[in-house]
């Protein structure tokens, strides 16, 4: 087969998977979320999607800065990068460039989800085609990747985290380790671009890709005997990633501060077969608090493929001449480098996902509480370690389907004909819920409106939140309501729901402004909003007639009138 024909076939395979992804998306979520001028569904649904969309609106309305991802108006600490509102920098910067020709209301969260379903389908089809170059097989297998349950869990919540195509692309590069490239630097470029792209989508994908790259490095060093290219690839990807992070403002100001939670937001040992109430067929198992982040359920269809593949391997090894153990050892010796690579990727991702507090169901089996605090602090950069189970889960899915691909054609067909509908049936309740929620139009009315609000915002240019509580990021409803309000009134905000914020700096500003208010030197151009009623009552009792206090729409506010 000529290179031209090979490229054409791979293109067709990718497009077939992408088309399947597009069809599945529309069948589940409908077409309304694809309307870029319709964002009511985001505000009506609530959740983190609102944070991402509001981040985009503030970013769009801010003047251009350098680094390119910075925006104003969300923090008293200064400009904030759109990476810390999870607003998908890769799309935020692109659409901001097009902002002059875009309509006033513009959302890309629905478009992004649609693209991810297509890319998840396209890259998974290519991945399986590399394992078994059969278009029907690769297209059918792509359905099981598209219907990966964690994607159904994350969509329209943690929008950026549904881009599992980044992990699948890394798997493809791993399988390409045998490829004789025309240009020896091609893998260097591909790995570097993939790593750099990942941080413009979500930071958590970067270490996931590096874990897969580690498996590739094992093969590159121990089988291909190309230590130089392995080293160059690693450092090239690090350099390009750091450059991209700098360009989008990840290192600006106090962004990227570590937060606590490592060991809490982890994966349970039951993660691959724990449906966690998302399954119609398999009952949920207990979890520890916070382990929803480690949701790695494979789905009934994939689990069926897993059981069949294990049985097939046992039978295949056992029927050969000699004893089972001897045959297994012989096979492991022949494929030891590939086994080392697989185990490296699987164990590193799974162990980090499980964290230092190992639990099965709601029982803690191991607690490595002697680990130094400095190491835990480093791990807290990716405190929701449970997400790393997606690498090991997708690797298992690939392995199961890869083993099945070695069976006779009629057996493959029968297995997939059963497994694919089973995967859908297993997720039927969740699919129906998502369909009913998004396949309709809604109208969202901002909660803060009317003459009373107009009165208290007259002459104001800033909203200051008082006093800063430790769990300030829990006040998402307050932030979302006032963010929309501030956009309407052209006001800045002293704080917002921002990832990895320097809490101490925000706290000091809030404390200083509270003291100024009760001492009679509060700002005349500020609208003060209290987090809780207790601080509001205390301030109202201390302040004189120069400050007017009022409760409007359930929020406690104050404004200096003289």
C-alpha positions in Angstrom: 0.0 0.0 0.0 1.4 3.4 -1.0 1.8 6.2 1.6 -0.9 8.2 -0.2 -3.4 5.4 0.1 -2.5 4.8 3.7 -3.0 8.5 4.6 -6.4 8.5 2.8 -7.5 5.4 4.7 -6.5 6.9 8.0 -8.3 10.1 7.2 -11.4 8.1 6.4 -11.0 6.2 9.6 -10.7 9.4 11.6 -13.7 11.0 9.9 -15.8 7.9 10.4 -15.1 8.0 14.2 -15.7 11.7 14.3 -19.0 11.3 12.5 -20.1 8.7 15.0 -19.2 11.0 17.8 -21.2 13.8 16.2 -24.3 11.6 15.8 -24.1 10.3 19.4 -23.7 13.9 20.7 -26.7 15.2 18.9 -28.8 12.1 19.9 -28.0 12.7 23.5 -27.8 16.5 23.9 -29.7 17.8 20.9 -28.8 20.9 18.8 -29.8 23.8 21.0 -26.5 23.9 22.9 -24.7 24.4 19.6 -26.3 27.8 19.1 -23.5 30.2 19.9 -25.9 33.1 20.6 -27.9 31.0 23.2 -26.3 30.9 26.6 -29.4 30.8 28.8 -28.9 27.0 29.2 -25.5 27.6 30.9 -26.8 30.0 33.5 -30.0 28.0 34.1 -28.1 24.8 34.7 -25.6 26.4 37.1 -22.4 24.7 38.2 -18.8 25.2 37.0 -19.9 25.8 33.4 -21.1 29.2 34.6 -17.6 30.0 35.9 -16.1 29.0 32.6 -18.5 31.0 30.5 -18.3 34.1 32.8 -14.6 33.9 32.6 -14.8 34.0 28.8 -17.1 37.1 28.9 -14.8 39.0 31.3 -11.8 37.9 29.1 -13.6 39.1 26.0 -14.5 42.5 27.4 -11.0 43.1 28.9 -8.4 45.0 26.7 -5.6 42.8 25.4 -2.7 42.3 27.7 0.5 40.5 27.6 0.6 37.6 28.5 -2.3 37.0 26.1 -4.6 35.2 28.5 -5.0 37.9 31.1 -8.2 39.6 32.0 -9.3 42.4 34.4 -12.2 42.9 36.7 -12.3 39.6 38.7 -9.8 40.1 41.5 -8.5 42.8 43.8 -5.1 41.1 43.3 -4.9 42.3 39.7 -5.3 40.6 36.4 -6.2 36.9 36.2 -5.4 34.4 33.4 -8.4 32.7 31.7 -6.6 29.4 32.5 -7.7 29.9 36.2 -11.4 30.2 35.3 -11.2 27.1 33.2 -12.3 29.1 30.2 -10.4 27.0 27.6 -7.6 29.4 26.7 -7.2 27.8 23.2 -10.8 28.9 22.3 -10.9 32.0 24.5 -7.9 33.6 22.8 -9.1 32.5 19.3 -12.6 33.8 19.7 -11.4 37.0 21.3 -9.4 37.7 18.1 -12.7 37.3 16.3 -14.7 39.3 18.9 -15.3 42.4 16.6 -17.3 40.2 14.2 -19.0 38.0 16.8 -22.5 38.7 18.2 -22.8 40.4 21.6 -23.9 37.1 23.2 -21.5 34.3 22.2 -20.9 30.9 23.9 -18.6 28.1 22.8 -19.1 25.6 25.6 -21.7 23.6 23.5 -19.5 23.8 20.4 -16.5 22.6 22.5 -18.4 19.6 23.8 -19.5 18.7 20.3 -15.9 19.0 19.0 -14.7 16.8 21.8 -17.2 14.1 21.0 -16.0 14.2 17.4 -12.3 14.2 18.4 -12.8 11.4 21.0 -14.4 9.4 18.2 -11.8 10.2 15.6 -8.7 9.6 17.7 -10.1 6.4 19.2 -10.9 5.1 15.7 -7.3 5.8 14.7 -6.0 4.2 17.8 -7.9 1.0 17.2 -7.0 1.0 13.5 -3.4 0.9 14.4 -4.1 -2.2 16.5 -6.2 -3.8 13.8 -6.3 -2.1 10.4 -10.0 -2.7 9.8 -12.3 0.2 9.3 -15.5 -1.5 10.5 -13.7 -2.7 13.7 -12.1 0.6 14.5 -15.4 2.5 13.9 -17.3 0.1 16.1 -14.7 0.3 18.9 -14.8 4.1 18.8 -18.4 4.0 20.2 -17.1 2.4 23.4 -14.6 5.2 23.8 -17.1 7.9 23.0 -19.4 6.4 25.6 -16.7 6.4 28.3 -18.7 7.0 31.5 -16.4 9.7 33.0 -17.1 11.9 29.9 -20.9 11.6 30.6 -20.2 12.6 34.2 -18.0 15.7 33.4 -19.8 17.2 30.4 -21.3 20.6 30.9 -19.7 20.7 34.4 -16.0 20.4 34.0 -16.2 21.1 30.2 -12.5 21.0 29.5 -12.1 17.6 31.1 -14.1 15.7 28.5 -11.1 16.1 26.0 -10.0 12.5 26.5 -8.8 12.7 22.8 -5.6 14.2 24.2 -4.9 10.9 26.1 -5.9 8.9 23.1 -3.5 10.9 20.9 -0.7 10.1 23.4 -1.6 6.4 23.1 -1.3 6.7 19.3 2.2 8.2 19.7 3.1 5.4 22.1 2.0 2.8 19.5 4.0 4.6 16.9 7.2 3.8 18.7 8.0 1.2 15.9 7.4 3.7 13.1 10.4 4.6 11.0 9.8 8.3 10.5 11.1 10.2 7.4 12.3 12.9 9.8 13.8 11.6 13.0 12.6 14.7 14.9 8.9 14.0 14.0 8.2 12.3 17.4 9.9 15.2 19.2 7.6 17.7 17.5 4.4 15.7 17.9 5.0 15.0 21.6 5.9 18.7 22.2 2.9 20.0 20.4 0.6 17.6 22.2 1.9 18.6 25.6 1.7 22.3 24.8 -1.9 21.9 23.4 -3.0 20.2 26.6 -2.3 23.2 28.9 -4.4 25.4 26.7 -7.3 23.1 27.5 -6.8 21.9 31.1 -3.6 21.6 33.1 -4.5 18.1 34.4 -4.0 16.6 30.9 -0.3 17.6 30.9 0.9 15.1 33.6 -1.4 12.5 32.1 0.4 12.9 28.7 3.8 12.8 30.4 2.9 9.5 32.1 2.1 8.0 28.6 5.3 9.6 27.3 7.1 7.8 30.1 5.9 4.5 28.6 7.1 5.7 25.1 10.5 6.6 26.6 10.8 3.1 28.1 10.4 1.6 24.6 12.6 4.3 23.0 15.5 3.6 25.4 15.3 -0.2 25.9 14.1 -1.4 22.6 14.9 1.3 20.0 18.2 2.1 21.8 17.6 5.8 21.2 18.3 7.5 24.5 19.2 10.8 22.8 15.8 11.2 21.1 14.0 10.2 24.3 15.9 12.9 26.2 15.4 15.6 23.5 11.7 14.8 23.3 11.2 15.2 27.0 13.0 18.5 27.3 11.6 19.9 24.1 8.0 19.2 25.3 8.9 20.8 28.7 10.3 23.9 27.0 7.4 24.4 24.6 4.9 23.8 27.3 6.5 26.4 29.6 6.5 28.9 26.8 2.8 28.4 26.1 2.0 28.6 29.8 3.9 31.9 30.0 2.1 33.2 26.9 -1.4 32.5 28.4 -0.4 34.0 31.7 -0.2 31.0 33.9 2.8 32.4 35.8 1.4 35.9 36.1 0.8 37.4 39.6 -0.2 34.8 42.2 -1.9 32.3 39.8 -1.2 28.6 40.2 -0.9 28.6 44.0 -1.1 25.0 45.3 -4.3 24.1 47.2 -5.0 21.3 49.6 -7.0 18.1 48.9 -4.5 15.5 47.7 -5.6 12.2 49.3 -9.2 13.4 49.5 -10.1 13.8 45.9 -8.7 10.4 45.0 -9.7 7.2 43.2 -11.0 4.1 45.0 -9.7 0.7 44.3 -13.2 -0.2 43.1 -13.2 2.6 40.5 -13.2 0.6 37.3 -16.4 -1.4 38.3 -18.1 1.1 40.6 -20.9 2.7 38.7 -21.4 5.3 41.4 -25.2 5.5 40.6 -24.6 6.2 36.9 -25.4 2.6 35.8 -28.8 1.0 35.2 -27.3 -2.5 35.4 -24.6 -2.5 38.0 -25.3 -1.3 41.6 -23.0 1.3 43.1 -20.4 0.6 45.7 -19.5 2.8 48.7 -16.9 5.6 48.3 -15.0 7.8 50.7 -15.8 11.5 50.8 -14.4 13.4 47.8 -13.8 10.2 45.7 -16.3 11.3 43.1 -13.2 12.9 41.5 -11.8 9.4 40.9 -14.8 8.2 39.0 -13.3 5.7 36.5 -16.1 3.3 35.7 -15.6 1.5 32.4 -19.2 0.7 31.6 -20.9 -2.7 31.3 -20.0 -3.1 27.7 -16.2 -2.5 28.2 -16.3 -4.7 31.4 -17.8 -7.5 29.3 -15.0 -7.1 26.8 -12.5 -7.2 29.7 -13.9 -10.5 31.0 -13.9 -12.1 27.5 -10.3 -10.9 26.8 -9.0 -12.3 30.1 -10.7 -15.7 29.4 -9.3 -15.7 25.9 -5.8 -15.0 27.1 -5.9 -17.8 29.7 -7.3 -20.3 27.1 -4.8 -19.2 24.4 -1.8 -19.7 26.7 -3.1 -22.9 28.3 -3.8 -24.7 25.0 -0.2 -24.3 23.8 2.3 -27.0 24.4 3.8 -27.1 27.9 2.4 -25.7 31.2 0.4 -22.5 31.5 3.1 -20.9 33.7 5.9 -21.8 31.4 4.0 -20.5 28.4 3.2 -17.2 30.2 6.9 -16.7 31.2 8.0 -17.4 27.6 5.5 -14.8 26.3 6.6 -12.2 28.9 10.2 -12.6 27.9 9.4 -12.1 24.2 7.3 -9.0 24.9 9.0 -7.7 28.1 9.7 -4.2 26.8 6.1 -3.7 25.8 5.0 -5.1 29.2 7.3 -2.7 31.0 5.9 0.2 29.0 2.3 -0.8 29.7 3.0 -1.4 33.4 4.8 1.9 33.7 1.8 3.9 32.3 -0.8 1.9 34.2 0.9 1.8 37.6 2.1 5.4 37.6 -1.3 6.8 36.7 -3.3 4.4 38.9 -1.0 4.8 42.0 -1.1 8.6 41.8 -4.9 8.4 41.3 -5.3 6.3 44.4 -2.9 8.6 46.3 -1.3 7.8 49.7 -4.6 7.0 51.3 -5.6 3.7 49.7 -9.3 2.7 50.1 -11.6 -0.1 49.0 -15.2 0.9 49.2 -15.4 3.1 52.4 -12.6 1.2 54.2 -9.1 2.7 54.3 -6.6 -0.1 53.7 -3.3 1.9 53.7 -2.6 5.4 55.0 0.9 6.6 54.3 0.7 9.5 56.6 4.4 9.6 57.1 5.0 11.0 53.7 6.8 14.4 54.0 4.6 17.5 53.9 6.7 19.0 51.2 6.0 16.1 48.9 2.3 16.3 49.6 2.4 20.0 48.8 3.9 19.2 45.4 1.2 16.6 44.9 -1.4 19.3 45.7 -0.6 21.0 42.5 -2.9 18.2 41.1 -4.9 17.7 44.2 -7.8 15.9 42.4 -5.5 13.0 41.7 -8.4 10.7 41.1 -8.7 12.1 37.6 -5.5 10.3 36.7 -7.4 7.1 36.7 -8.7 8.0 33.2 -5.3 7.2 31.8 -5.3 3.7 33.3 -9.0 3.2 32.5 -8.6 4.1 28.9 -5.4 2.0 28.7 -7.4 -1.0 30.0 -10.2 -0.3 27.4 -7.5 -0.2 24.7 -6.0 -3.5 26.0 -9.3 -5.3 26.2 -10.3 -4.3 22.6 -6.8 -5.1 21.4 -7.0 -8.6 22.7 -10.4 -9.1 21.2 -9.1 -7.9 17.8 -6.9 -11.0 17.8 -9.9 -13.3 17.7 -11.6 -14.7 14.7 -13.8 -12.2 12.8 -17.2 -13.7 13.6 -16.3 -13.7 17.3 -15.3 -10.1 17.2 -18.5 -9.1 15.5 -20.6 -11.0 18.0 -18.8 -9.5 21.0 -19.1 -5.9 19.7 -22.7 -6.3 18.7 -23.4 -7.2 22.3 -21.0 -4.9 24.1 -22.0 -1.6 22.3 -25.7 -1.8 23.0 -24.8 -3.0 26.6 -22.7 0.2 27.1 -25.7 2.4 26.1 -28.2 0.4 28.1 -25.9 0.6 31.1 -25.9 4.4 30.9 -29.5 4.8 29.8 -30.7 6.6 32.9 -27.8 9.2 32.6 -28.4 9.5 28.9 -32.1 10.2 29.3 -31.4 12.7 32.1 -28.9 14.6 29.9 -31.2 14.5 26.9 -34.2 15.8 28.8 -32.1 18.6 30.3 -30.4 19.9 27.2 -32.6 19.0 24.3 -34.9 22.0 25.0 -34.8 25.7 25.3 -34.9 27.7 28.5 -35.0 31.3 29.5 -32.8 32.6 32.2 -33.6 35.8 34.1 -30.8 37.5 36.0 -31.6 37.5 39.7 -30.2 41.0 40.4 -32.3 43.6 38.6 -34.7 46.4 39.4 -34.7 50.0 40.7 -33.3 49.1 44.1 -30.1 47.7 42.6 -29.9 50.7 40.3 -30.0 53.0 43.3 -27.1 51.2 45.1 -24.9 51.0 42.1 -25.2 54.7 41.1 -21.7 56.1 41.1 -20.1 52.7 41.9 -17.3 51.1 39.9 -16.4 48.2 42.2 -18.1 45.4 44.1 -16.2 44.5 47.3 -17.1 41.2 49.2 -16.8 41.2 53.0 -15.5 39.5 55.1 -13.5 36.8 53.3 -14.4 33.4 54.7 -12.0 30.4 54.4 -14.4 28.6 52.1 -15.1 31.6 50.0 -15.1 29.5 46.8 -18.2 27.8 48.1 -20.2 30.9 47.4 -20.6 30.2 43.7 -24.2 31.4 43.5 -23.1 34.8 45.0 -20.2 35.1 42.6 -22.2 34.1 39.5 -25.1 36.5 40.3 -22.8 39.4 41.0 -20.5 38.7 38.0 -23.5 38.9 35.6 -24.6 42.1 37.5 -21.1 43.6 37.3 -21.0 42.9 33.6 -24.3 44.7 33.1 -23.2 47.7 35.3 -19.6 47.8 34.1 -18.2 47.1 37.7 -15.1 45.3 38.8 -15.2 42.6 41.5 -12.8 42.1 44.5 -12.9 38.3 44.1 -14.4 35.5 42.1 -14.5 31.7 41.9 -10.9 31.3 40.6 -8.7 28.2 40.6 -5.5 28.3 42.7 -6.0 31.9 43.9 -3.7 33.5 46.6 -6.3 33.5 49.4 -4.1 35.5 51.8 -3.9 38.4 49.4 -7.7 38.5 48.9 -8.2 38.0 52.6 -6.0 41.0 53.5 -7.8 43.2 51.0 -11.2 42.1 52.3 -10.1 42.7 56.0 -8.7 46.1 55.2 -11.8 47.2 53.3 -14.0 46.0 56.2 -12.0 48.0 58.7 -12.2 51.0 56.5 -16.0 50.7 56.2 -16.7 50.4 60.0 -14.1 53.2 60.7 -15.9 55.6 58.5 -13.4 55.7 55.6 -15.1 53.3 53.2 -15.1 53.9 49.5 -17.9 56.1 48.1 -17.6 54.3 44.7 -18.0 50.8 46.0 -20.9 48.5 46.5 -20.2 46.3 49.6 -21.6 42.8 49.6 -21.5 40.5 52.7 -20.9 36.8 52.5 -23.0 36.2 55.6 -25.6 37.9 57.8 -23.5 38.0 61.0 -20.9 40.3 59.5 -23.6 42.4 58.0 -25.4 42.9 61.3 -22.2 43.7 63.1 -21.2 46.3 60.6 -24.6 47.9 60.6 -24.5 48.3 64.4 -21.0 49.9 64.2 -21.3 52.2 61.2 -23.0 55.6 61.5 -25.5 57.2 59.1 -22.8 57.6 56.5 -23.4 54.0 55.4 -26.7 52.7 54.3 -27.5 48.9 54.8 -30.0 46.9 52.9 -31.1 43.3 52.1 -32.1 42.9 48.5 -33.0 39.5 46.8 -31.5 37.6 49.7 -28.1 39.5 49.6 -26.8 41.8 52.3 -25.3 45.0 50.9 -24.0 48.3 52.1 -23.2 51.7 50.3 -21.5 54.8 51.7 -23.9 57.6 51.0 -22.0 60.5 52.6 
